Amino acid sequence: MDFSRYLPWRRKPGAEAAPDPAQEPRREPNGAADHEPKSAWELRTTELPHAELVKSHDALLGILENVSHALWSVDRDFRVLYINRYFREAFGTNWGVIPERGDSILDPLPAELAARWRSLYERALAGERVHDTHVYEVGGETLHYDVSLQPLVGPDGIYGAAVLAPDVTALRLAEEDRVRAVEAETRAQVAEEARLRLEKEVAERRRAEEALRDSEARLRGVFSSNMCAIAFWTYTGTFGDPVVEANDAWLKLVGYSVEDMHAGRITWEVLQAPEYLEADRRGQREIEAYGACVPYEKEFVRKDGSRVPILCGGAMIGQPSRDGVRQGVAFAIDLTERKRAEREKEQLQRQLLETQKLESLGVLAGGISHDFNNLLTGILGNASLALLSRADPAAVREPLEQVVNAAERASDLTRQLLAYAGKGQFEIRSVDLSRQVGEIHKLLSASISKKVEIQLALEQDLPPVEVDVSQIQQLAMNLALNGAEAIGDEVGTVTLATGEMHVDEALAAQLLGGEVLEPGPHVFLEVRDTGCGMPPEVEEKIFDPFFSTKSGGHGLGLAAALGIVRGHRGALQIHSEPGRGTRFRVLFPRSSKAASQVHPSPKRDLSGAGVVLVIDDEQLVLNLCARILKRYGYEVLGATNGRRGLEVFAEHQDRIDLVLLDMTMPVMDGGETFRELRRQAPEVKVILSSGYDELEATRRFVSEGLAGFIQKPYDAEQLASKVQEILQDKDGHADD
């Protein structure tokens, strides 16, 4: 096909073409006929040789015809100036007509598409470079074109527009594939990220749930196993609010079951002790005002009606529900043990005060009794010695007997002082308490007013107790005489009873005495009277030494009784009501030993022989001992202090058979003297003499070879008996 007719500027220079209708050039869009070149561009073109122009034209035409893009141009009237082969092949089938040079490019197009192209052409003819995209359905497939329009400029200006429409279908499809791939990849990536994010969220949620479960388990464990009683209740502002959840400690404290709680039976109202109502109301007001209350002490009424002391408190938790109901938490600490410890502490403090008082009184009693016993020894010893004299005994017997009786009463007074101080001389035996109390019935009846009747309620076959018989009989006498004096001149009764009873911890903490009794069975001695009784202020002081409600009383009877109880590791209980009498009950631990029988010692010959060294700083006692021992056949050497006694012993060591040594002396006391005697003569027999009891006086000489002990005051027979006993002992040591 010859396309030269589409190039209006193709001429053979220097020749005029013959008019040929087939070759006649068309009118330009501006209506001008074909003309000779007049511009410099046209002059330059025409200057080329014709062969080169043809060659250049063919080369350019070959390029335009063979490009893989649609290419065409139009004039200012939208008539075709040129279309290439790709255009004809691509669009000819679709349009049905292939436009030729001079044909309108818009006529074959649908109206909508023609309008669109008209707009594009007009913009290019106006000098604008235009870019647009088009999609066509050609041969059943969708084609994509990127359209570029630019103006065609000639010597006289813009005379048309050239259009280049490359087929970008493959690129678009590739781009769409890439976009779809990217979108798919993006969606996959987003999905993967979403999956990972979801997995992370699920894992985090699972960890949070596990942590929450662990926390709840720990809190539940703390709640359930807490020693403090904890309960949650529905709070509406009344004492009828039920407990909705409680730990074991709370249920155990109040004595209710889980079923009771679930049934709503545990409320503050049923636990309420009436006397603590105001304290509970104050706590409720604090909770409502501040969200919590200051802990306070009160008592709970348990399900069985018993009471338990507690420290309790409460607080609000969480926010109110839709109906305005809130939940509260309450705690309670059982104060039973603390209260008991406080009671025990008070008891110990009382005991400590009593012990301190005893210590001071013990020093006082010991000093008084020591000096007093020295004097009594002289009185009692000389009087008993005078009674043994054969020289006109009738003339001196009555006054001497009165001297002896007075001395014995004074000796009893010193024993009471020592008994109150817990330092009395005890000879412990396992005995039947009922029998020992029964033996003083006649003596007691003879010692009180005839208007007072002594009644006995002594239980038979009691377990034995380990006591000093004389001390226990003195205890019973003191309590009975005190009861008879409380009756006075009225008619009444004093009852002495014995029996066995069980002592629990609560009772043991309330008893008077030196030590708290061990819980368990005990034997008791009870003395009760129908006398005037005592008000509380008197009852608190009756065991104080030198306190007495009787004119002329020395106030040592009950004080000595308490001392005897302490010395036997017992305890005492007292109950008195004014106008209704008083009851004393003394409890003793049971003994596992069988009860022994106490028989009076038969009279025996107390005479003897030997040399006795008496060392005593009291000249009266020294002279008395010399006369008594000489009366029974002994030779006596004397010394008024320990140092002088050692000198006498050194001079007559080979002759001396026994040393009677006072415990308390100036210059050198009995302890130093005893040890020096033992150093000089390890086999020497030494009897220690003191106004203190044997245990108190000899505790420093355990395992040091002390031969014996005699307590002041003593009479002639007691001294002679002790000396005879030691001199006849082969080992020369006192029994342990």
For each residue, the residues with C-beta under 8 A, 3 or more apart:
1:
2: 5
3: 6 7 61 65 82
4: 7 10 57
5: 2 23 101
6: 3 81 82 101
7: 3 4 10 57 61 82
8: 25 26 28 34 81
9: 37 42 45
10: 4 7 53 57
11: 15 17 46
12: 15 17 50
13: 46 50
14:
15: 11 12
16:
17: 11 12 20 23
18:
19: 24
20: 17 23 24
21: 24
22:
23: 5 17 20
24: 19 20 21
25: 8 33 34
26: 8 101 102
27: 31 32 33
28: 8 31 32 33 34 75 159
29: 75 76 77 79 159 160
30: 76 156 159
31: 27 28
32: 27 28 35
33: 25 27 28
34: 8 25 28
35: 32 38
36: 42
37: 9 41 42 43 45 46
38: 35 42 43 155
39: 42 43 154 155 156
40: 43 44 155
41: 37 44 45 155
42: 9 36 37 38 39 45 46 155
43: 37 38 39 40 46 47
44: 40 41 47 48
45: 9 37 41 42 48 53
46: 11 13 37 42 43
47: 43 44
48: 44 45 52 53 56
49: 52 53
50: 12 13 53 54
51: 54 55
52: 48 49 55 56
53: 10 45 48 49 50 56 57
54: 50 51 57 58
55: 51 52 58 59
56: 48 52 53 59 60
57: 4 7 10 53 54 60 61
58: 54 55 61 62
59: 55 56 62 63
60: 56 57 63 64
61: 3 7 57 58 64 65
62: 58 59 65 66
63: 59 60 66 67
64: 60 61 67 71 82 84
65: 3 61 62 84 85
66: 62 63 85
67: 63 64 71 84 86
68: 86 166 167
69: 86 164 165 166 167
70: 84 86 87 90 91 145 163 164 165 166 167
71: 64 67 82 83 84 86 87 162 163 164 165
72: 80 81 82 83 84 87 105 162 163
73: 80 81 82 152 160 161 162 163
74: 77 78 79 80 81 105 121 160 161 163
75: 28 29 78 79 81 159 160
76: 29 30 125 158 159 160
77: 29 74 104
78: 74 75 104 105 106 118 121
79: 29 74 75 101 102 103 104 105
80: 72 73 74 83 99 100 101 102 103 104 105
81: 6 8 72 73 74 75 101 152 160
82: 3 6 7 64 71 72 73 101
83: 71 72 80 87 88 98 99
84: 64 65 67 70 71 72 87 88
85: 65 66 88 89
86: 67 68 69 70 71 89 90 167
87: 70 71 72 83 84 90 91 165
88: 83 84 85 91 92 98
89: 85 86 92
90: 70 86 87 94 138 143 167
91: 70 87 88 94 95 98 136 138
92: 88 89 95 96 97 98
93: 96 138 139
94: 90 91 136 137 138 139
95: 91 92 98 108 109
96: 92 93 108
97: 92 108
98: 83 88 91 92 95
99: 80 83 103 104 105 107 108
100: 80 103
101: 5 6 26 79 80 81 82
102: 26 79 80
103: 79 80 99 100 107
104: 77 78 79 80 99 107
105: 72 74 78 79 80 99 109 117 121
106: 78 109 114 117 118
107: 99 103 104 114
108: 95 96 97 99
109: 95 105 106 113 114 117
110: 113 114
111: 114 115
112: 115 116
113: 109 110 116 117
114: 106 107 109 110 111 117 118
115: 111 112 118 119
116: 112 113 119 120
117: 105 106 109 113 114 120 121
118: 78 106 114 115 121 122
119: 115 116 122 123
120: 116 117 123 124 130 132 147 149
121: 74 78 105 117 118 124 125 149 161
122: 118 119 125 126
123: 119 120 126 128 130 149
124: 120 121 127 128 129 130 149 150 151 161 163
125: 76 121 122 151 158 160 161
126: 122 123 151
127: 124 151 158
128: 123 124 151
129: 124 148 149 150 151
130: 120 123 124 147 148 149 150
131: 146 147 148 149
132: 120 146 147 149
133: 144 145 146 147
134: 144 145 147 165
135: 142 143 144 145
136: 91 94 142 143 145
137: 94 140 141 142 143
138: 90 91 93 94 141 143
139: 93 94
140: 137
141: 137 138 169
142: 135 136 137 169
143: 90 135 136 137 138 167 169
144: 133 134 135 167 168 169 171 172 173
145: 70 133 134 135 136 165 166 167 168 169
146: 131 132 133 165 166 168
147: 120 130 131 132 133 134 163 164 165
148: 129 130 131 163 164 165
149: 120 121 123 124 129 130 131 132 161 162 163
150: 124 129 130 161 162
151: 124 125 126 127 128 129 158 160 161 162
152: 73 81 158 159 160 161 162
153: 157 158 159
154: 39 157 158 159
155: 38 39 40 41 42
156: 30 39 159
157: 153 154
158: 76 125 127 151 152 153 154 161
159: 28 29 30 75 76 152 153 154 156
160: 29 73 74 75 76 81 125 151 152
161: 73 74 121 124 125 149 150 151 152 158
162: 71 72 73 149 150 151 152
163: 70 71 72 73 74 124 147 148 149
164: 69 70 71 147 148
165: 69 70 71 87 134 145 146 147 148
166: 68 69 70 145 146
167: 68 69 70 86 90 143 144 145 170
168: 144 145 146 171 172
169: 141 142 143 144 145 172 173
170: 167 173 174
171: 144 168 174 175
172: 144 168 169 175 176
173: 144 169 170 176 177
174: 170 171 177 178
175: 171 172 178 179
176: 172 173 179 180
177: 173 174 180 181
178: 174 175 181 182
179: 175 176 182 183
180: 176 177 183 184
181: 177 178 184 185
182: 178 179 185 186
183: 179 180 186 187
184: 180 181 187 188
185: 181 182 188 189
186: 182 183 189 190
187: 183 184 190 191
188: 184 185 191 192
189: 185 186 192 193
190: 186 187 193 194
191: 187 188 194 195
192: 188 189 195 196
193: 189 190 196 197
194: 190 191 197 198
195: 191 192 198 199
196: 192 193 199 200
197: 193 194 200 201
198: 194 195 201 202
199: 195 196 202 203
200: 196 197 203 204
201: 197 198 204 205
202: 198 199 205 206
203: 199 200 206 207
204: 200 201 207 208
205: 201 202 208 209
206: 202 203 209 210
207: 203 204 210 211
208: 204 205 211 212
209: 205 206 212 213
210: 206 207 213 214
211: 207 208 214 215
212: 208 209 215 216
213: 209 210 216 217
214: 210 211 217 218
215: 211 212 218 219
216: 212 213 219 220
217: 213 214 220 221
218: 214 215 221 222
219: 215 216 222 223
220: 216 217 223 224
221: 217 218 224 225
222: 218 219 225 226
223: 219 220 226 230 247
224: 220 221 247 248
225: 221 222 247 248
226: 222 223 230 247 249
227: 249
228: 249 331 332 333
229: 246 247 249 250 252 253 254 310 331 332 333 334
230: 223 226 246 247 249 250 329 330 331
231: 243 245 246 247 250 266 329 330 331 332
232: 243 244 245 246 317 327 328 329 330
233: 241 242 243 244 267 268 327 328 329 330
234: 241 242 244 325 326 327 328
235: 241 287 316 325 326 327 328
236: 241 325
237: 241 284 288
238: 241 269
239: 267 268 269 272 280
240: 267 268 269
241: 233 234 235 236 237 238 267 268 328
242: 233 234 261 264 265 266 267
243: 231 232 233 246 250 261 266 267
244: 232 233 234 261 327
245: 231 232 261
246: 229 230 231 232 243 250 251 261 266
247: 223 224 225 226 229 230 231 250 251
248: 224 225 251 252
249: 226 227 228 229 230 252 253
250: 229 230 231 243 246 247 253 254 332
251: 246 247 248 254 255 256 257 258 261
252: 229 248 249 255
253: 229 249 250 300 302 308 310 332 334
254: 229 250 251 266 271 300 302 303 308
255: 251 252 302 303 304 306
256: 251 260 261 265 266 303
257: 251 260 261
258: 251 261 262
259: 262 263
260: 256 257 263 265 266 303
261: 242 243 244 245 246 251 256 257 258 264 265 266
262: 258 259
263: 259 260
264: 242 261 267
265: 242 256 260 261 270
266: 231 242 243 246 254 256 260 261 270 271
267: 233 239 240 241 242 243 264 270 271
268: 233 239 240 241 271 272 280 330
269: 238 239 240 272
270: 265 266 267 301
271: 254 266 267 268 300 301
272: 239 268 269 276 277 280 301
273: 276 298 299 300 301 307
274: 277
275:
276: 272 273 279 280 298 299
277: 272 274 280 281
278: 281 282
279: 276 282 283 296 298
280: 239 268 272 276 277 283 284 298
281: 277 278 284 285
282: 278 279 285 286 293 296
283: 279 280 286 287 293 294 296 312 313 314
284: 237 280 281 287 288 293
285: 281 282 288 289
286: 282 283 289 290 292 293 294
287: 235 283 284 290 291 292 293 314 315 316 328
288: 237 284 285
289: 285 286
290: 286 287 293
291: 287 315 316
292: 286 287 313 314 315 316
293: 282 283 284 286 287 290 296 313 314 315
294: 283 286 313
295: 311 312 313
296: 279 282 283 293 311 312 313
297: 309 310 311 312 335
298: 273 276 279 280 309 310 312
299: 273 276 307 308 309 310
300: 253 254 271 273 307 308 310 312 332
301: 270 271 272 273 305 306 307
302: 253 254 255 305 306 307 308
303: 254 255 256 260
304: 255
305: 301 302
306: 255 301 302
307: 273 299 300 301 302
308: 253 254 299 300 302 334 336
309: 297 298 299 334 335 336 339
310: 229 253 297 298 299 300 332 333 334 335
311: 295 296 297 332 333 335
312: 283 295 296 297 298 300 330 331 332 333
313: 283 292 293 294 295 296 330 331
314: 283 287 292 293 328 329 330 331
315: 287 291 292 293 328 329
316: 235 287 291 292 326 327 328
317: 232 326 327 328 329
318: 326 327
319: 326
320: 324 325 326
321: 324 325 326
322:
323:
324: 320 321
325: 234 235 236 320 321
326: 234 235 316 317 318 319 320 321
327: 232 233 234 235 244 316 317 318
328: 232 233 234 235 241 287 314 315 316 317
329: 230 231 232 233 314 315 317
330: 230 231 232 233 268 312 313 314
331: 228 229 230 231 312 313 314
332: 228 229 231 250 253 300 310 311 312
333: 228 229 310 311 312
334: 229 253 308 309 310 337
335: 297 309 310 311 338 339
336: 308 309 339 340
337: 334 340 341
338: 335 341 342
339: 309 335 336 342 343
340: 336 337 343 344 505 509
341: 337 338 344 345
342: 338 339 345 346
343: 339 340 346 347 509
344: 340 341 347 348 509 516
345: 341 342 348 349
346: 342 343 349 350
347: 343 344 350 351 509 516
348: 344 345 351 352
349: 345 346 352 353
350: 346 347 353 354
351: 347 348 354 355 514 515
352: 348 349 355 356
353: 349 350 356 357
354: 350 351 357 358 514
355: 351 352 358 359 514
356: 352 353 359 360
357: 353 354 360 361
358: 354 355 361 362 420 421 422 563
359: 355 356 362 363
360: 356 357 363 364
361: 357 358 364 365 420 421 545
362: 358 359 365 366 421 422 423
363: 359 360 366 367
364: 360 361 367 368
365: 361 362 368 369 414 417 418 420 421 423
366: 362 363 369 370 418 421 423 691 692 696
367: 363 364 370 371
368: 364 365 371 372 414 417
369: 365 366 372 373 414 415 417 418 691 692
370: 366 367 373 374 664 690 691 692 712
371: 367 368 374 375 691
372: 368 369 375 376 410 413 414 691
373: 369 370 376 377 411 414 691 711 712 713
374: 370 371 377 378 618 620 621 691 712 713
375: 371 372 378 379 620
376: 372 373 379 380 407 410 411 414 712 713
377: 373 374 380 381 618 620 621 624 712 713 714
378: 374 375 381 382 618 620 621 624
379: 375 376 382 383 403 406 407 410 713
380: 376 377 383 384 404 407 408 411 713 714 715
381: 377 378 384 385 621 624 625 628 713 714 715 716 719
382: 378 379 385 386 624 627
383: 379 380 386 387 400 401 403 404 407 715
384: 380 381 387 388 404 715 716 717
385: 381 382 388 389 624 627 628 631 716
386: 382 383 389 396 400
387: 383 384 393 396 397 400 401 404
388: 384 385 631 716
389: 385 386 393 396
390: 393
391:
392: 395 396
393: 387 389 390 396 397
394: 397
395: 392
396: 386 387 389 392 393 399 400
397: 387 393 394 400 401
398: 401 402
399: 396 402 403
400: 383 386 387 396 397 403 404
401: 383 387 397 398 404 405
402: 398 399 405 406
403: 379 383 399 400 406 407
404: 380 383 384 387 400 401 407 408 715
405: 401 402 408 409
406: 379 402 403 409 410
407: 376 379 380 383 403 404 410 411 713
408: 380 404 405 411 412
409: 405 406 412 413
410: 372 376 379 406 407 413 414
411: 373 376 380 407 408 414 415 713
412: 408 409 415 416
413: 372 409 410 416 417 554 556
414: 365 368 369 372 373 376 410 411 417 418 691
415: 369 411 412 418 419 424 425 474 560
416: 412 413 419 420 556 557 559 560 563
417: 365 368 369 413 414 420 421 545 556 560
418: 365 366 369 414 415 421 423 424 425 563 692 693
419: 415 416 422 423 424 471 474 560 563 564 567
420: 358 361 365 416 417 545 556 559 560 562 563
421: 358 361 362 365 366 417 418 424 563
422: 358 362 419 514 563 566 567
423: 362 365 366 418 419 692 693 695 696
424: 415 418 419 421 468 471 563 564 567 693
425: 415 418 468 693 694 695 711
426: 468 471 567 568 693 695
427: 468 469 470
428: 466 467 468
429: 466 467 468 469 596 598
430: 464 465 466 591 593 594 595 596
431: 435 436 464 465 466 467 469 472 595 596 598
432: 435 436 462 464 595
433: 436 437 462 464 465 467 472 498 523 525 588
434: 437 438 458 459 460 462 498
435: 431 432 438 439 595
436: 431 432 433 439 440 467 469 472 473 476
437: 433 434 440 441 456 458 472 473 476 496 498 525
438: 434 435 441 456 458
439: 435 436 473
440: 436 437 443 444 473 476 477
441: 437 438 444 445 454 456 496
442: 445 446
443: 440 446 447 477
444: 440 441 447 448 454 476 477 480 481
445: 441 442 448 454
446: 442 443
447: 443 444 477 481
448: 444 445 452 454 480 481 484 494
449: 452 484 487 489
450:
451: 487 489 490 491 492
452: 448 449 484 487 491 492 493 494
453: 492 493 494
454: 441 444 445 448 480 493 494 495 496
455: 493 494 495 496
456: 437 438 441 495 496 497
457: 495 496 497 498
458: 434 437 438 496 497 498
459: 434 462 497 498 499 500
460: 434
461:
462: 432 433 434 459 498 499 500 523
463: 500 521 523 590 591
464: 430 431 432 433 590 591 593 594 595
465: 430 431 433 523 588 589 590 591
466: 428 429 430 431 568 589 591 593
467: 428 429 431 433 436 471 472 568 588
468: 424 425 426 427 428 429 471 472 567 568
469: 427 429 431 436 472 473 598
470: 427 473 474
471: 419 424 426 467 468 474 475 564 567 568
472: 431 433 436 437 467 468 469 475 476 525 564 568
473: 436 437 439 440 469 470 476 477
474: 415 419 470 471 477 478 560 564
475: 471 472 478 479 525 561 564 565 586
476: 436 437 440 444 472 473 479 480 496 525 527
477: 440 443 444 447 473 474 480 481
478: 474 475 481 482 557 558 560 561
479: 475 476 482 483 527 558 561 584 586
480: 444 448 454 476 477 483 484 494 496 527
481: 444 447 448 477 478 484 485 557
482: 478 479 485 486 557 558
483: 479 480 486 487 494 527 528 529 531 581 582
484: 448 449 452 480 481 487 494 529 531
485: 481 482 488 531 550
486: 482 483 529 531 532 533 581 582
487: 449 451 452 483 484 490 491 492 494 529 530 531 532
488: 485 531 532
489: 449 451
490: 451 487 531
491: 451 452 487
492: 451 452 453 487 529 530 531 581
493: 452 453 454 455 529 530
494: 448 452 453 454 455 480 483 484 487 527 528 529 530
495: 454 455 456 457 526 527 528 529
496: 437 441 454 455 456 457 458 476 480 525 526 527
497: 456 457 458 459 525 526 527 528
498: 433 434 437 457 458 459 462 523 524 525 526
499: 459 462 523 524 526
500: 459 462 463 521 522 523 524 590
501: 521 522 524 587
502: 520 521 522
503: 507 508 511 517 518 519 520 521 522 587
504: 507 508 519
505: 340 508 509 519
506: 509 510
507: 503 504 510 511
508: 503 504 505 511 516 517 518 519 571
509: 340 343 344 347 505 506 516
510: 506 507 573
511: 503 507 508 516 517 571 572 573 587
512: 543 562 565 571 572 573 574
513: 517 562 565 566 570 571 572
514: 351 354 355 422 565 566 569
515: 351 569 571
516: 344 347 508 509 511 571
517: 503 508 511 513 522 570 571 587 589
518: 503 508 589
519: 503 504 505 508
520: 502 503
521: 463 500 501 502 503 590
522: 500 501 502 503 517 587 588 589 590
523: 433 462 463 465 498 499 500 587 588 589 590
524: 498 499 500 501 585 586 587 588
525: 433 437 472 475 476 496 497 498 585 586 588
526: 495 496 497 498 499 583 584 585 586
527: 476 479 480 483 494 495 496 497 583 584
528: 483 494 495 497 581 582 583 584
529: 483 484 486 487 492 493 494 495 581 582 583
530: 487 492 493 494 580 581
531: 483 484 485 486 487 488 490 492 581 582
532: 486 487 488 578 579 581
533: 486 576 577 578 579 580 581 582
534: 538 539 542 576 578 582
535: 538 539 578
536: 539 540
537: 540 541
538: 534 535 541 542 549
539: 534 535 536 542 574 576
540: 536 537
541: 537 538 544 547
542: 534 538 539 547 558 574
543: 512 558 559 561 562
544: 541 547 555 559
545: 361 417 420 555 556 559
546: 554 555 556 559
547: 541 542 544 555 559
548: 553 554 555
549: 538 553
550: 485 553
551:
552:
553: 548 549 550 557
554: 413 546 548 557
555: 544 545 546 547 548 558 559
556: 413 416 417 420 545 546 559 560
557: 416 478 481 482 553 554 560 561
558: 478 479 482 542 543 555 561 562
559: 416 420 543 544 545 546 547 555 556 562 563
560: 415 416 417 419 420 474 478 556 557 563 564
561: 475 478 479 543 557 558 564 565 572
562: 420 512 513 543 558 559 565 566 572
563: 358 416 418 419 420 421 422 424 559 560 566 567
564: 419 424 471 472 474 475 560 561 567 568
565: 475 512 513 514 561 562 568 570 571 572 586
566: 422 513 514 562 563 569 570
567: 419 422 424 426 468 471 563 564
568: 426 466 467 468 471 472 564 565 588
569: 514 515 566 588 589
570: 513 517 565 566 586 587 588 589
571: 508 511 512 513 515 516 517 565 586 587
572: 511 512 513 561 562 565 584 585 586 587
573: 510 511 512 584 585 586 587
574: 512 539 542 582 583 584 585
575: 582 583 585
576: 533 534 539 581 582 583
577: 533 580 581
578: 532 533 534 535
579: 532 533
580: 530 533 577
581: 483 486 492 528 529 530 531 532 533 576 577
582: 483 486 528 529 531 533 534 574 575 576
583: 526 527 528 529 574 575 576
584: 479 526 527 528 572 573 574
585: 524 525 526 572 573 574 575
586: 475 479 524 525 526 565 570 571 572 573
587: 501 503 511 517 522 523 524 570 571 572 573
588: 433 465 467 522 523 524 525 568 569 570
589: 465 466 517 518 522 523 569 570
590: 463 464 465 500 521 522 523
591: 430 463 464 465 466
592:
593: 430 464 466 596
594: 430 464
595: 430 431 432 435 464
596: 429 430 431 593
597:
598: 429 431 469
599:
600:
601: 604
602:
603:
604: 601
605:
606: 632 717 720 721 724
607: 632 633 720 724
608: 632 633 634 720 723 724 727
609: 633 634
610: 634 635 657 658 727
611: 634 635 636 637 652 655 656 657 658
612: 629 634 635 636 637 656 657 658 659 660 723
613: 636 637 638 639 645 648 649 652 656 658 659 660
614: 622 625 626 629 636 637 638 639 659 660
615: 638 639 640 641 642 644 645 659 660 661 662 665 670 673
616: 621 622 625 638 640 660 662 665 689
617: 640 641 662 664 665 666
618: 374 377 378 621 622 662
619: 622 623 640
620: 374 375 377 378 623 624
621: 374 377 378 381 616 618 624 625 662 712
622: 614 616 618 619 625 626 638 640
623: 619 620 626 627
624: 377 378 381 382 385 620 621 627 628
625: 381 614 616 621 622 628 629 636 638 660 719
626: 614 622 623 629 630 636 638
627: 382 385 623 624 630 631
628: 381 385 624 625 631 632 716 719 720
629: 612 614 625 626 632 634 636 719 720 723
630: 626 627 633 634 635 636
631: 385 388 627 628 716 720
632: 606 607 608 628 629 716 720 723 724
633: 607 608 609 630
634: 608 609 610 611 612 629 630 723
635: 610 611 612 630
636: 611 612 613 614 625 626 629 630
637: 611 612 613 614 648 652 656
638: 613 614 615 616 622 625 626 648
639: 613 614 615 642 644 645 647 648
640: 615 616 617 619 622 644
641: 615 617 644 645 665 666 667 668
642: 615 639 645 646 665 667 668 669 670 672 673 676
643: 646 647 667 668 673
644: 615 639 640 641 647 648
645: 613 615 639 641 642 648 649 659 661 673
646: 642 643 649 650 668 673 676 677 680
647: 639 643 644 650 651
648: 613 637 638 639 644 645 651 652
649: 613 645 646 652 653 656 659 677 680 681 684
650: 646 647 653 680
651: 647 648
652: 611 613 637 648 649 655 656
653: 649 650 656 680 681
654:
655: 611 652
656: 611 612 613 637 649 652 653 659 684
657: 610 611 612 685 727
658: 610 611 612 613 685 686 687 707 723 726 727
659: 612 613 614 615 645 649 656 677 684 685 686 687
660: 612 613 614 615 616 625 687 689 710 723
661: 615 645 670 673 674 677 686 687 688 689
662: 615 616 617 618 621 665 670 689 690
663: 669 670 671 688 689 690 692 697
664: 370 617 669 670 690 691
665: 615 616 617 641 642 662 668 669 670 673
666: 617 641 669
667: 641 642 643
668: 641 642 643 646 665 672 673
669: 642 663 664 665 666 672 673
670: 615 642 661 662 663 664 665 673 674 688 690
671: 663 674 675 700 701
672: 642 668 669 675 676
673: 615 642 643 645 646 661 665 668 669 670 676 677
674: 661 670 671 677 678 686 688 701 704 706
675: 671 672 678 679 704
676: 642 646 672 673 679 680
677: 646 649 659 661 673 674 680 681 684 686
678: 674 675 681 682 684 686 704 705
679: 675 676 682
680: 646 649 650 653 676 677 684
681: 649 653 677 678 684
682: 678 679 705
683: 732
684: 649 656 659 677 678 680 681
685: 657 658 659 707 726 727 729 732
686: 658 659 661 674 677 678 705 706 707
687: 658 659 660 661 707 708 709 710 722 723 726
688: 661 663 670 674 697 698 701 706 708 709 710
689: 616 660 661 662 663 709 710 711 712
690: 370 662 663 664 670 697 709 711 712
691: 366 369 370 371 372 373 374 414 664 711 712 713
692: 366 369 370 418 423 663 696 697 711
693: 418 423 424 425 426 696 697 711
694: 425 697 698 709 711
695: 423 425 426 698 699
696: 366 423 692 693 699
697: 663 688 690 692 693 694 709 711
698: 688 694 695 701 702 706 709
699: 695 696 702
700: 671
701: 671 674 688 698 704 706
702: 698 699
703:
704: 674 675 678 701
705: 678 682 686 733
706: 674 686 688 698 701 709 733 734
707: 658 685 686 687 726 729 732 733 734
708: 687 688 722 725 726 734
709: 687 688 689 690 694 697 698 706 734
710: 660 687 688 689 714 718 719 722
711: 373 425 689 690 691 692 693 694 697 714
712: 370 373 374 376 377 621 689 690 691
713: 373 374 376 377 379 380 381 407 411 691
714: 377 380 381 710 711 718 719 722
715: 380 381 383 384 404 718 719
716: 381 384 385 388 628 631 632 719 720
717: 384 606 720 721
718: 710 714 715 721 722
719: 381 625 628 629 710 714 715 716 722 723
720: 606 607 608 628 629 631 632 716 717 723 724
721: 606 717 718 724 725
722: 687 708 710 714 718 719 725 726
723: 608 612 629 632 634 658 660 687 719 720 726 727
724: 606 607 608 632 720 721 727 728
725: 708 721 722 728 729
726: 658 685 687 707 708 722 723 729 732 734
727: 608 610 657 658 685 723 724
728: 724 725
729: 685 707 725 726 732 733
730:
731:
732: 683 685 707 726 729
733: 705 706 707 729
734: 706 707 708 709 726
735:
736:
